[in-house]
């Protein structure tokens, strides 16, 4: 009687876990497919290609002897004092080379607003903000592959497509139909690339949204919806394992009369 009772309980547990696995699996099917499909896509392409880094060249690194051409710290401070006409704070100073000219790239803050500026060695002080044509020229200069004509836009607010989100504005957006529908977002004061966006990145971003289930900002993966979905997905997997284990045990017992006697 005891063995028959245990067998009946095992059968009831099998029914329970089968139903649990079936209905939770049905509830979570689309999200589980989204997790698997997005994870598969993430594993195919290196992140550098997703970011479009293969389409642009690396920044120029000044040679050691270029330090002799760099402006003195005193002249840099004087130029920035005149530029901001107020107190500013220095965060970092780096020697860079752009268009075969040497600059101090200054990172700091003015009125609690971060800034980047270039101070040249030619006595011209702070390099002026890029215009549309210069932004276009800089964008073509960054490319390491052939490209067709570009469209230049001045962005003062976050674009609706969320391509350039959570970053400081304004910026120059330079769009190329080829290669890979590339958009370059340039710092308006330094001409540096702040972000690259391609069709490959746009698909990645869409799948990332599905993967973390953040359909608003696409950046938050600590929210309750994802936590509940992950827990339900775990239960689906564990209930399937338990159901398989109970089914295997009952199958063996049915084929071996001594186990059910």
Backbone bond lengths (Angstrom), bond angles and torsions (degrees), N, CA, C in turn:
res aa  C-N    CA-C-N  psi(-1)  N-CA   C-N-CA  omega(-1)  CA-C   N-CA-C  phi
1 X - - - 1.457 - - 1.520 111.60 -
2 X 1.292 113.92 -39.10 1.468 118.52 -178.44 1.517 110.62 -63.13
3 X 1.353 116.36 -44.61 1.463 120.50 -179.03 1.523 110.61 -66.10
4 X 1.351 116.56 -39.56 1.459 119.18 177.48 1.529 110.79 -64.06
5 X 1.338 116.11 -38.33 1.468 120.23 178.26 1.517 111.22 -64.08
6 X 1.342 116.07 -41.29 1.469 120.37 178.49 1.524 109.98 -64.41
7 X 1.367 115.20 -40.71 1.457 118.70 179.31 1.515 111.87 -63.91
8 X 1.339 116.79 -39.30 1.466 120.86 178.77 1.524 110.69 -66.01
9 X 1.328 116.25 -41.36 1.462 119.78 178.36 1.532 110.74 -63.56
10 X 1.339 116.34 -40.37 1.460 119.96 177.99 1.529 110.44 -62.53
11 X 1.344 116.16 -38.85 1.463 120.35 179.13 1.535 110.33 -65.41
12 X 1.343 117.02 -42.63 1.461 120.96 178.28 1.530 111.07 -63.42
13 X 1.316 116.31 -40.73 1.468 120.07 177.66 1.520 110.34 -64.07
14 X 1.338 115.53 -38.50 1.461 119.72 178.33 1.518 110.39 -60.83
15 X 1.340 117.36 -45.50 1.459 121.54 179.21 1.528 110.48 -61.61
16 X 1.361 115.81 -43.42 1.468 119.75 -179.27 1.523 111.44 -61.74
17 X 1.330 117.66 -48.74 1.465 120.49 -176.91 1.526 111.44 -71.25
18 X 1.340 117.06 -28.51 1.458 119.04 176.19 1.523 110.30 -66.55
19 X 1.335 116.37 -45.15 1.453 120.18 178.17 1.526 111.15 -65.57
20 X 1.334 115.82 -42.47 1.468 119.37 178.68 1.520 110.84 -59.95
21 X 1.317 115.84 -46.60 1.466 120.76 -178.94 1.529 110.61 -64.87
22 X 1.337 116.49 -41.62 1.463 120.57 -176.77 1.519 111.67 -65.64
23 X 1.334 117.67 -50.99 1.450 120.24 -173.66 1.532 112.42 -75.15
24 X 1.322 116.19 -38.15 1.473 117.25 174.89 1.522 110.69 -67.56
25 X 1.337 116.08 -38.45 1.458 119.43 177.04 1.510 111.74 -61.59
26 X 1.343 116.52 -40.02 1.464 119.87 177.30 1.519 110.87 -65.53
27 X 1.328 116.38 -41.59 1.463 120.72 179.41 1.524 111.48 -63.67
28 X 1.331 116.92 -39.82 1.469 121.94 -173.82 1.519 113.30 -96.85
29 X 1.334 118.23 3.45 1.468 120.57 -171.32 1.525 112.83 -56.11
30 X 1.356 116.46 -50.68 1.465 119.18 -176.54 1.521 111.57 -63.60
31 X 1.348 116.88 -41.12 1.459 118.80 -178.99 1.516 111.35 -69.00
32 X 1.331 117.64 -37.99 1.467 120.67 177.86 1.524 110.22 -64.00
33 X 1.342 116.98 -41.37 1.466 120.52 175.69 1.526 110.08 -61.80
34 X 1.350 116.69 -41.50 1.469 120.46 178.70 1.523 110.67 -62.40
35 X 1.339 117.51 -42.08 1.469 120.29 177.59 1.520 111.50 -61.69
36 X 1.332 116.20 -45.37 1.463 119.61 -177.15 1.535 111.19 -68.76
37 X 1.345 116.95 -43.83 1.461 120.52 -178.87 1.527 111.27 -65.17
38 X 1.331 116.89 -44.54 1.463 119.84 179.89 1.528 110.76 -66.78
39 X 1.331 116.41 -41.63 1.464 118.74 177.80 1.518 112.09 -62.06
40 X 1.322 116.27 -37.91 1.471 120.07 177.21 1.523 110.71 -63.11
41 X 1.355 116.78 -43.98 1.465 120.19 179.18 1.525 110.77 -63.97
42 X 1.332 116.85 -42.54 1.464 120.35 -179.99 1.528 111.30 -59.58
43 X 1.337 116.78 -32.73 1.460 120.73 -175.81 1.526 112.83 -81.01
44 X 1.332 117.36 -15.40 1.468 120.01 -175.15 1.526 111.39 -77.79
45 X 1.335 116.77 -48.29 1.457 121.39 -171.99 1.528 111.43 -104.86
46 X 1.327 117.64 136.55 1.474 120.04 172.81 1.533 109.15 -61.94
47 X 1.317 116.11 146.55 1.460 120.64 -176.40 1.528 111.17 -62.34
48 X 1.333 117.68 -28.77 1.471 119.99 178.61 1.529 110.97 -64.94
49 X 1.338 117.35 -35.34 1.459 120.50 177.26 1.522 110.75 -74.18
50 X 1.326 117.03 -36.67 1.457 120.01 175.65 1.531 109.91 -58.74
51 X 1.320 116.09 -40.32 1.466 120.98 -178.81 1.522 112.89 -79.06
52 X 1.330 118.03 -6.68 1.454 121.09 178.58 1.512 114.18 77.94
53 X 1.335 116.89 18.54 1.465 119.66 -177.50 1.524 112.11 -66.36
54 X 1.331 117.53 -23.25 1.467 120.81 179.90 1.527 111.84 -74.33
55 X 1.314 117.73 -9.11 1.463 121.62 -177.91 1.526 112.92 -95.83
56 X 1.330 116.96 -8.75 1.459 120.60 -177.93 1.522 110.09 -128.08
57 X 1.294 114.71 155.87 1.459 120.76 179.70 1.520 110.25 -84.98
58 X 1.318 115.31 164.13 1.466 120.55 176.33 1.526 110.13 -78.28
59 X 1.310 116.75 156.76 1.458 121.40 177.90 1.524 110.31 -67.38
60 X 1.325 115.93 148.67 1.462 120.83 178.52 1.525 110.35 -70.46
61 X 1.314 115.20 140.01 1.469 121.45 177.73 1.525 108.47 -109.11
62 X 1.315 118.29 119.02 1.470 119.82 -178.32 1.529 111.64 -64.37
63 X 1.318 115.38 144.40 1.467 120.29 174.30 1.527 109.25 -73.70
64 X 1.336 115.19 162.58 1.457 119.49 -177.53 1.520 112.48 -59.92
65 X 1.326 116.98 -35.30 1.464 118.50 -177.66 1.531 112.39 -72.49
66 X 1.344 116.65 -9.59 1.458 119.69 178.57 1.528 111.59 -72.33
67 X 1.333 117.42 -17.81 1.459 119.48 178.75 1.522 111.57 -59.90
68 X 1.334 115.60 -27.88 1.460 119.02 -179.44 1.529 111.09 -67.27
69 X 1.345 116.48 -24.59 1.464 121.13 -178.89 1.519 111.84 -89.45
70 X 1.324 117.57 -9.23 1.462 120.82 -176.04 1.521 110.56 -75.19
71 X 1.331 116.71 146.90 1.470 119.28 177.97 1.523 111.22 -67.54
72 X 1.301 115.93 153.74 1.464 120.59 -179.41 1.521 110.09 -71.77
73 X 1.335 117.45 155.08 1.481 119.78 176.81 1.519 113.25 -55.54
74 X 1.306 116.91 -36.49 1.467 119.89 -179.42 1.527 110.95 -64.26
75 X 1.328 116.45 -42.83 1.468 119.24 -179.62 1.524 111.49 -70.15
76 X 1.335 116.13 -32.15 1.462 119.92 176.67 1.526 109.92 -64.29
77 X 1.320 116.26 -46.13 1.471 120.41 179.26 1.519 110.81 -61.68
78 X 1.326 116.50 -42.88 1.449 120.20 -179.79 1.532 111.27 -62.40
79 X 1.324 115.62 -41.63 1.473 119.77 -179.75 1.523 111.23 -64.38
80 X 1.339 116.48 -41.86 1.462 119.84 -179.16 1.529 111.63 -71.98
81 X 1.335 117.48 -34.52 1.465 120.53 176.09 1.527 110.13 -60.57
82 X 1.311 116.58 -42.84 1.460 120.71 179.25 1.526 111.16 -69.79
83 X 1.318 115.98 -37.04 1.466 120.84 -177.20 1.528 111.65 -66.77
84 X 1.316 116.73 -45.45 1.461 120.50 -176.37 1.521 113.21 -90.82
85 X 1.328 116.65 -20.85 1.463 121.06 -179.50 1.521 110.69 51.04
86 X 1.308 115.71 47.87 1.456 121.47 179.72 1.515 110.47 173.03
87 X 1.327 115.34 -177.41 1.460 119.54 -178.51 1.526 110.78 -73.55
88 X 1.284 115.46 134.88 1.457 122.34 175.41 1.520 107.93 -135.65
89 X 1.312 116.89 157.51 1.461 121.40 -177.81 1.527 110.04 -119.57
90 X 1.325 114.73 136.27 1.462 121.19 -179.92 1.529 109.79 -88.97
91 X 1.334 115.07 133.28 1.460 120.66 174.27 1.520 111.72 -108.20
92 X 1.337 115.85 -39.52 1.461 119.21 -176.07 1.519 109.34 -162.86
93 X 1.311 115.68 145.64 1.465 122.01 175.74 1.529 108.38 -129.44
94 X 1.339 116.58 127.91 1.464 121.91 -177.61 1.513 109.09 -133.30
95 X 1.310 116.51 138.32 1.457 121.04 176.55 1.528 108.96 -83.86
96 X 1.345 116.32 125.55 1.463 121.01 -179.22 1.517 109.17 -131.42
97 X 1.328 114.06 164.41 1.460 120.45 178.71 1.523 108.08 -128.53
98 X 1.340 115.76 125.58 1.453 121.80 178.80 1.513 108.90 -138.99
99 X 1.337 116.00 133.26 1.469 121.45 -178.86 1.523 111.18 53.28
100 X 1.341 114.53 39.76 1.464 122.15 178.45 1.525 112.79 62.93
101 X 1.318 116.46 20.31 1.457 121.24 175.64 1.520 108.78 -118.54
102 X 1.325 116.21 151.77 1.451 122.30 -177.94 1.524 109.30 -103.25
103 X 1.348 114.92 134.32 1.466 120.81 -179.64 1.529 109.00 -136.03
104 X 1.318 113.80 154.70 1.458 119.60 162.30 1.528 107.09 -89.25
105 X 1.301 115.87 122.57 1.471 119.98 174.89 1.524 107.03 -92.09
106 X 1.318 116.16 115.54 1.458 122.34 -173.90 1.528 109.22 -105.02
107 X 1.314 116.25 124.06 1.459 122.08 170.96 1.520 107.63 -108.13
108 X 1.320 115.52 134.67 1.455 119.71 -179.99 1.504 111.00 -169.50
109 X 1.315 116.44 -161.49 1.459 121.38 179.02 1.524 109.21 -140.81
110 X 1.320 114.56 145.19 1.463 121.96 177.23 1.523 107.08 -132.96
111 X 1.336 116.10 114.62 1.455 119.19 -175.27 1.512 112.50 61.81
112 X 1.323 117.02 39.15 1.468 123.94 -179.82 1.528 113.23 66.34
113 X 1.316 117.03 12.19 1.468 121.62 176.18 1.525 108.10 -107.28
114 X 1.348 118.68 122.16 1.465 119.69 -179.27 1.528 111.73 -67.84
115 X 1.318 115.32 150.32 1.464 119.77 178.89 1.517 110.50 -143.67
116 X 1.333 115.38 158.69 1.460 124.58 169.06 1.523 107.45 -127.04
117 X 1.295 116.58 134.39 1.460 120.63 177.66 1.528 109.34 -141.57
118 X 1.324 114.81 155.11 1.464 122.04 174.55 1.525 108.86 -112.56
119 X 1.320 115.95 128.95 1.464 121.97 176.78 1.523 107.00 -116.34
120 X 1.335 115.88 118.56 1.457 120.67 -173.48 1.514 113.69 -88.87
121 X 1.327 114.43 168.14 1.465 121.38 -179.43 1.515 112.12 -93.25
122 X 1.341 116.09 1.96 1.464 118.86 -175.81 1.529 112.71 -89.40
123 X 1.339 116.30 5.32 1.457 119.17 179.51 1.516 113.48 85.20
124 X 1.340 116.67 2.44 1.460 120.20 -177.97 1.506 113.93 -83.92
125 X 1.307 117.65 -0.90 1.454 121.01 179.19 1.517 112.25 75.18
126 X 1.322 116.19 -145.23 1.460 121.78 -177.81 1.528 109.58 -71.08
127 X 1.310 115.44 130.81 1.466 119.99 179.18 1.530 109.27 -65.70
128 X 1.316 115.90 134.20 1.457 120.76 -176.51 1.524 111.51 -69.91
129 X 1.321 115.38 160.92 1.455 121.27 -178.99 1.526 110.25 -66.98
130 X 1.313 116.21 143.95 1.451 121.85 -177.60 1.526 111.37 -67.23
131 X 1.329 115.24 138.20 1.452 120.63 169.09 1.517 109.93 -88.59
132 X 1.318 116.91 179.29 1.458 121.40 -175.96 1.525 111.86 -62.23
133 X 1.309 117.23 -45.68 1.469 120.07 -178.31 1.520 111.63 -67.05
134 X 1.336 116.66 -38.96 1.464 118.68 178.73 1.524 111.04 -69.28
135 X 1.338 117.11 -36.40 1.464 120.02 175.92 1.519 110.45 -62.26
136 X 1.317 116.76 -41.00 1.459 121.35 178.26 1.521 110.57 -63.79
137 X 1.326 116.23 -43.58 1.468 120.35 178.85 1.525 111.02 -63.88
138 X 1.323 116.82 -41.64 1.463 120.62 178.36 1.526 110.59 -63.09
139 X 1.331 116.36 -40.97 1.466 119.68 -179.57 1.524 110.90 -62.65
140 X 1.321 117.26 -45.03 1.464 119.68 177.06 1.525 110.62 -62.92
141 X 1.333 116.68 -35.39 1.456 119.77 179.40 1.517 113.27 -66.64
142 X 1.329 117.15 -27.38 1.466 120.51 179.17 1.522 112.75 -76.88
143 X 1.318 117.94 -21.75 1.460 120.68 -173.90 1.526 111.50 -70.91
144 X 1.317 115.11 142.20 1.473 121.24 174.92 1.517 111.20 -108.13
145 X 1.335 117.52 4.02 1.465 123.35 -179.68 1.517 107.80 -133.02
146 X 1.351 117.00 158.33 1.468 119.42 178.19 1.531 111.33 -63.02
147 X 1.333 115.64 148.34 1.467 120.07 -179.60 1.515 109.40 -146.32
148 X 1.333 114.84 154.41 1.452 121.03 176.52 1.520 109.24 -88.28
149 X 1.310 115.12 -171.51 1.457 120.28 -176.83 1.524 110.91 -60.87
150 X 1.324 116.12 153.63 1.458 121.94 -174.19 1.521 111.06 -116.53
151 X 1.330 114.42 155.65 1.467 122.13 174.19 1.527 107.54 -111.55
152 X 1.333 116.22 130.48 1.465 121.50 -175.63 1.526 109.37 -110.14
153 X 1.342 115.89 133.30 1.460 121.59 178.20 1.528 109.36 -132.48
154 X 1.326 114.88 143.96 1.457 121.97 175.07 1.531 107.88 -100.58
155 X 1.324 116.63 116.78 1.461 121.33 -176.06 1.522 110.48 -106.70
156 X 1.330 115.48 120.57 1.460 121.13 176.11 1.525 111.77 -109.04
157 X 1.339 117.42 -10.26 1.461 122.52 177.38 1.525 108.58 -134.96
158 X 1.325 115.30 158.51 1.455 120.65 -176.21 1.517 110.43 -64.18
159 X 1.346 118.75 129.35 1.466 120.40 -179.41 1.521 111.81 -65.90
160 X 1.337 115.70 151.17 1.461 120.89 -177.32 1.523 112.23 -65.11
161 X 1.329 117.07 -26.71 1.469 119.48 -178.35 1.534 112.53 -78.45
162 X 1.337 117.68 -1.56 1.466 123.25 176.12 1.527 113.34 62.40
163 X 1.317 117.73 17.71 1.470 119.41 178.98 1.528 111.52 -63.57
164 X 1.310 115.51 -38.18 1.463 120.32 -177.54 1.517 106.97 -120.83
165 X 1.325 116.35 82.11 1.458 120.96 -173.74 1.525 110.93 -115.14
166 X 1.296 114.58 151.14 1.447 120.49 175.53 1.517 114.33 68.72
167 X 1.328 117.24 23.65 1.471 120.53 -178.26 1.522 110.01 -126.94
168 X 1.321 113.73 165.29 1.455 119.13 -176.71 1.530 110.53 -72.96
169 X 1.305 115.28 137.38 1.457 123.39 176.50 1.522 108.79 -117.13
170 X 1.338 117.44 159.79 1.463 130.01 6.48 1.530 112.92 -85.11
171 X 1.346 114.80 166.76 1.460 121.92 177.52 1.529 108.94 -145.34
172 X 1.311 114.59 163.82 1.460 120.91 169.43 1.527 108.97 -94.80
173 X 1.320 115.65 130.99 1.466 121.65 173.77 1.529 108.04 -109.53
174 X 1.320 115.02 122.40 1.465 120.76 179.30 1.527 107.48 -117.73
175 X 1.342 116.32 117.89 1.465 122.11 -173.06 1.519 110.79 -108.03
176 X 1.340 115.56 132.70 1.457 123.27 175.73 1.531 109.18 -117.68
177 X 1.341 116.87 134.37 1.468 118.74 174.07 1.516 110.42 -70.47
178 X 1.320 115.64 -34.40 1.463 122.57 174.28 1.525 107.45 -133.43
179 X 1.344 116.68 139.12 1.463 129.95 7.33 1.540 113.08 -90.24
180 X 1.330 115.83 143.13 1.466 124.10 170.42 1.520 113.47 55.05
181 X 1.360 116.89 32.74 1.478 120.61 -178.53 1.525 110.84 49.98
182 X 1.315 115.44 49.29 1.463 122.46 -173.95 1.520 111.86 -74.22
183 X 1.332 115.87 132.67 1.461 122.90 168.79 1.522 108.24 -115.39
184 X 1.323 115.77 129.31 1.462 121.05 174.30 1.522 108.69 -109.42
185 X 1.325 115.72 132.46 1.460 121.79 176.48 1.527 107.28 -108.57
186 X 1.334 115.93 118.13 1.461 121.61 -172.24 1.518 111.61 -111.08
187 X 1.336 114.62 141.69 1.455 120.74 172.16 1.538 107.96 -64.28
188 X 1.328 119.02 126.96 1.468 119.87 -174.99 1.521 114.48 -70.51
189 X 1.348 117.05 -15.16 1.460 119.82 -178.94 1.517 112.64 -101.62
190 X 1.312 117.95 -30.86 1.464 120.01 -176.62 1.530 112.99 -110.79
191 X 1.322 117.76 -17.31 1.461 120.26 -177.90 1.519 113.56 76.67
192 X 1.330 117.56 6.64 1.458 120.88 179.96 1.523 111.05 -75.68
193 X 1.329 115.16 154.47 1.461 120.74 176.92 1.522 108.90 -77.26
194 X 1.314 116.79 122.02 1.457 122.03 175.81 1.523 111.48 -93.68
195 X 1.333 116.50 -30.21 1.466 120.48 179.23 1.522 109.23 -161.71
196 X 1.329 115.05 149.64 1.470 122.92 173.08 1.520 107.41 -120.13
197 X 1.309 116.46 137.27 1.458 120.42 179.39 1.527 109.69 -133.52
198 X 1.318 116.56 127.73 1.453 123.36 -179.79 1.529 108.87 -128.90
199 X 1.348 115.99 172.88 1.468 119.47 175.87 1.525 110.74 -60.07
200 X 1.321 116.13 -35.61 1.463 119.85 178.86 1.537 110.52 -64.71
201 X 1.319 116.20 -39.79 1.473 119.56 177.47 1.523 110.36 -68.51
202 X 1.328 118.23 -39.43 1.468 120.42 -178.69 1.529 111.24 -62.54
203 X 1.333 117.04 -40.62 1.463 119.52 175.70 1.522 110.31 -66.25
204 X 1.330 116.29 -40.79 1.466 120.78 176.41 1.529 110.40 -58.27
205 X 1.328 116.44 -44.76 1.464 120.54 -177.63 1.525 111.23 -65.25
206 X 1.338 117.10 -38.80 1.464 120.78 177.63 1.528 110.55 -64.74
207 X 1.329 116.22 -45.54 1.463 119.75 179.08 1.526 111.24 -67.05
208 X 1.325 116.78 -34.67 1.469 119.98 176.61 1.527 110.47 -62.96
209 X 1.350 115.95 -39.89 1.463 120.25 176.28 1.529 110.70 -58.74
210 X 1.345 116.94 -44.92 1.461 120.57 178.53 1.532 110.72 -67.11
211 X 1.321 116.43 -36.59 1.463 121.02 -175.68 1.524 111.51 -65.62
212 X 1.345 116.72 -44.58 1.466 120.12 -178.03 1.529 112.06 -96.75
213 X 1.341 117.03 -2.09 1.467 122.72 175.79 1.526 112.46 58.45
214 X 1.317 116.56 32.61 1.462 121.31 173.45 1.528 106.54 -106.43
215 X 1.318 116.99 98.92 1.461 122.01 -173.41 1.522 112.23 -91.72
216 X 1.308 116.55 7.34 1.462 121.08 -179.62 1.521 111.01 -107.58
217 X 1.330 116.62 -75.08 1.467 120.20 -177.82 1.522 112.96 -92.60
218 X 1.335 117.43 -17.64 1.472 123.09 179.67 1.526 112.74 64.55
219 X 1.299 117.93 23.28 1.461 121.10 -177.72 1.523 113.87 -127.20
220 X 1.325 117.89 -14.48 1.461 121.54 -173.06 1.526 110.13 -97.99
221 X 1.336 116.82 116.08 1.465 119.40 176.62 1.528 110.71 -118.23
222 X 1.340 116.32 30.25 1.462 121.86 175.36 1.524 111.20 -124.94
223 X 1.318 117.52 27.79 1.461 120.13 -175.43 1.534 110.77 -97.27
224 X 1.337 117.76 159.68 1.473 121.78 -174.43 1.520 114.29 -60.12
225 X 1.339 118.43 -36.52 1.467 120.43 -178.17 1.521 111.00 -59.66
226 X 1.322 116.91 -45.96 1.461 120.29 178.90 1.522 111.43 -67.21
227 X 1.322 116.58 -38.41 1.472 120.15 -179.91 1.524 111.16 -63.62
228 X 1.335 116.71 -43.71 1.467 120.36 178.98 1.527 110.12 -66.22
229 X 1.333 116.63 -43.58 1.467 120.00 -179.53 1.524 111.08 -63.01
230 X 1.329 117.03 -41.31 1.462 120.11 178.76 1.523 111.22 -64.17
231 X 1.336 116.50 -39.85 1.460 119.93 177.80 1.528 111.25 -64.33
232 X 1.333 117.00 -43.84 1.462 120.52 178.56 1.529 111.08 -64.53
233 X 1.334 116.61 -38.29 1.457 119.74 176.66 1.518 111.72 -63.42
234 X 1.328 116.55 -38.26 1.462 120.63 176.95 1.526 110.70 -64.84
235 X 1.339 116.28 -41.22 1.464 120.18 179.24 1.528 110.26 -64.63
236 X 1.328 117.24 -39.05 1.469 120.60 177.17 1.526 110.28 -58.63
237 X 1.332 116.22 -46.97 1.462 120.21 -179.15 1.523 111.70 -64.82
238 X 1.336 116.99 -45.38 1.472 120.49 -178.17 1.526 111.57 -68.51
239 X 1.337 117.68 -40.66 1.462 119.98 178.80 1.520 111.02 -65.06
240 X 1.338 116.46 -34.86 1.462 119.25 175.65 1.512 111.63 -64.41
241 X 1.319 116.43 -39.70 1.464 119.99 178.70 1.523 110.71 -66.43
242 X 1.348 117.50 -43.94 1.460 121.12 179.43 1.525 110.33 -64.70
243 X 1.331 117.25 -42.54 1.465 121.52 178.45 1.522 110.67 -60.39
244 X 1.330 116.23 -43.63 1.468 120.10 178.24 1.527 110.44 -62.97
245 X 1.333 117.33 -41.30 1.464 121.15 -179.08 1.525 111.07 -64.52
246 X 1.344 117.29 -44.20 1.459 120.67 179.82 1.516 111.39 -67.71
247 X 1.324 117.06 -38.98 1.470 120.46 178.78 1.513 110.73 -63.46
248 X 1.334 116.57 -42.26 1.463 120.44 179.40 1.521 110.77 -64.24
249 X 1.341 117.21 -40.53 1.458 120.90 -179.70 1.535 111.31 -65.56
250 X 1.341 116.79 -43.41 1.459 120.24 179.72 1.528 111.57 -68.14
251 X 1.321 116.29 -34.77 1.467 119.67 178.58 1.529 110.34 -65.67
252 X 1.329 115.79 -43.08 1.467 119.00 178.74 1.527 110.67 -64.85
253 X 1.360 116.16 -38.34 1.458 119.26 -178.86 1.533 110.84 -67.22
254 X 1.364 117.23 -36.12 1.457 120.07 179.78 1.522 112.18 -69.90
255 X 1.331 117.27 -26.84 1.465 120.73 179.30 1.509 112.54 -88.12
256 X 1.335 116.85 -12.60 1.455 120.77 179.66 1.529 108.54 -122.37
257 X 1.344 118.09 95.83 1.470 121.15 -176.78 1.523 113.38 -55.42
258 X 1.316 117.75 -29.83 1.472 119.64 -178.34 1.531 111.91 -64.45
259 X 1.381 116.97 -29.77 1.454 120.13 -178.77 1.523 111.35 -73.49
260 X 1.340 117.46 -24.82 1.466 120.59 -178.11 1.509 112.52 -103.23
261 X 1.361 117.98 0.08 1.475 120.79 -178.37 1.518 110.76 -73.08
